Amino acid sequence: MQAFCGTLGVSFEVGLEETGTYFSLTQNFVGPNPFPVDILVGKDGKIAYITREYDPPAITEMIEKLLAE
């Protein structure tokens, strides 16, 4: 993971949850669809938006709002 993030030039901390099976991974995510999880972080470094359902118009709207702040 670190090597991959290095190739992208990521300068923030990246967490990786180590699990051996799909079952153990999904235990941390309650609901019918644990993947994907979309998270947007504001300029202040705090989570500004999180969702489990991929909704391009909603994500675009939130990105535009965060960039305007």
GIFENWO-V842386 format. One record per pair of residues at least 24 apart in sequence whose C-alpha atoms are under 7 Angstrom apart, sorted by the first residue. I is the first residue (numbers start at 1). J is the second residue. Records with the same first field share a line. If there is no record, write none. Layout:
I: J, J
This chain:
42: 66
